[in-house]
Amino acid sequence: MHALIERAYRLKTISTSQRTGFYKRFSNLGWRTHEPASDELAPEQPRLAAEIGQALIARGLSHSEAAVICGFAPDNLDNPFLAEAARLRLV
């Protein structure tokens, strides 16, 4: 909701006083810290970075080469472009 207000303000669709009024209402409703219905939405799982990494590997690059192309050190475990290795799990 905040992003919509900021976008409208930057496009000069709403005035400074309207923007301030929206933020005051959000504060009164408690929406500045917790937007309505946000607890009902499923958590988002980013997929684009992993799909880019998979596409690079599918084209014949090694995991190390794909990591370097994506701007990560080959041994960096926090690389979002390379899918996590399959792990054992309790069944």
URPECOR-V76574 format. One record per helix or strand. SS is the DSSP state (A for helix, B for strand). FROM is the first residue (numbers start at 0). TO is the last residue. Records with the same first field share a line. If there is no record, write none. Layout:
SS->FROM-TO / FROM-TO
This chain:
A->1-9 / 15-28 / 37-39 / 47-57 / 62-68
